[in-house]
Amino acid sequence: MSLKFRIPAGEKIIVNGAVITNTSTKAMHFSLENDASIMRERDIILPGNVKTPIDGVYLHIQMMYIEPENHEAHYRAFQEAAQIAFLSQNTEDSPIKAVIFEVVGLVGERNFYGALKLLQKVRKQESAA
């Protein structure tokens, strides 16, 4: 089963670590016919844009997802970021702590996409607050 995408003019995506830019003045449509790691520009966080501990966790999961050849280094950085994010929560019953536990489990299963989706919700809530 293929996965269909619409990429607006000028937007970038990453497919298996390769950056692809839609240089057209129109939206680009394509379908992905097999398994691949893919991220849209709007879902990517750059190191200079990390502002919260959750952003740091997201960044390192993102890097494991799009750069599997450097998994070990990214995994160690992820573990440190997850510990910092966990410890940054002031209360014992913080809902963010539960999310971090779930994310750690997803990463352990190598479900990077699922972990990123979960963290996107948390990041959206943080930016709205």
C-alpha positions in Angstrom: 0.0 0.0 0.0 1.5 3.4 -1.0 1.5 6.5 1.1 0.5 9.6 -0.8 2.0 13.1 -0.1 1.4 16.6 -1.2 4.4 18.9 -0.7 3.7 22.7 -1.1 5.9 24.8 -3.3 9.3 25.5 -1.7 8.8 23.0 1.1 11.5 20.4 2.0 11.1 16.8 3.1 13.6 14.3 4.2 13.4 10.8 2.8 15.9 8.2 4.2 18.2 11.1 5.2 18.1 12.8 1.8 16.8 16.4 1.7 14.4 16.9 -1.1 13.1 20.5 -2.0 10.1 21.2 -4.1 11.6 23.8 -6.4 8.4 24.1 -8.4 6.0 27.0 -8.0 3.2 24.4 -7.6 2.6 21.7 -5.1 4.3 18.4 -5.7 2.4 15.1 -5.4 4.1 11.8 -5.0 3.5 8.4 -3.4 5.9 6.3 -1.4 5.7 2.7 -2.5 7.9 1.1 0.2 9.1 1.6 3.7 11.2 4.7 4.2 11.9 7.3 6.9 10.2 10.5 5.9 9.7 13.9 7.6 8.2 17.1 6.4 10.0 20.3 7.0 7.3 21.6 9.3 7.9 18.6 11.6 11.7 19.0 11.8 13.4 20.8 14.6 16.9 22.1 14.1 19.5 22.1 16.9 19.4 25.9 17.2 15.6 25.8 17.7 15.6 23.6 20.8 14.0 25.7 23.5 12.7 23.2 26.0 13.7 19.8 27.4 11.0 18.1 25.3 12.4 19.8 22.2 15.8 18.2 23.0 14.1 14.7 23.3 12.3 15.3 20.0 15.5 16.3 18.3 17.4 13.2 19.2 14.6 10.9 18.3 14.3 12.7 15.0 18.0 12.1 14.4 17.7 8.4 15.1 14.8 8.3 12.7 16.5 10.1 9.8 20.1 9.0 10.4 20.0 5.3 11.5 23.7 4.9 10.6 24.5 7.1 13.6 22.0 5.4 16.0 24.4 4.8 18.9 25.5 8.5 19.2 21.9 9.8 18.8 20.6 7.2 21.3 23.1 8.3 24.0 22.1 11.9 23.4 18.4 10.9 23.6 18.9 9.1 26.9 20.5 12.3 28.4 17.8 14.5 26.9 15.0 12.2 28.2 16.5 12.2 31.7 16.8 16.1 31.7 13.2 16.3 30.5 12.0 13.9 33.2 13.9 15.7 35.9 12.7 19.2 34.7 9.1 18.2 35.7 8.4 19.8 39.1 5.6 17.4 40.3 5.7 13.7 40.8 2.4 13.2 39.0 3.2 15.4 36.0 1.5 14.1 32.8 4.7 14.9 30.9 6.6 12.3 33.0 4.1 9.7 31.8 4.7 10.8 28.2 8.4 10.6 28.6 8.1 7.0 29.9 5.9 6.1 26.9 8.4 7.8 24.5 11.3 5.8 26.0 9.3 2.6 25.5 8.6 3.5 21.9 12.2 4.3 21.2 13.2 1.0 22.8 10.9 -0.7 20.2 12.5 1.5 17.5 9.1 3.1 16.8 10.6 6.5 16.2 7.7 7.7 14.2 5.3 6.9 17.0 7.5 8.7 19.6 7.8 11.8 17.4 4.0 11.9 16.9 3.4 11.7 20.6 6.0 14.5 21.3 4.5 16.7 18.6 1.3 16.8 20.7 3.2 17.7 23.8 5.2 20.4 21.9 2.0 21.9 20.6 0.5 22.0 24.1 3.7 23.7 25.4 3.7 26.3 22.7 0.0 27.1 23.4 0.6 27.5 27.1 
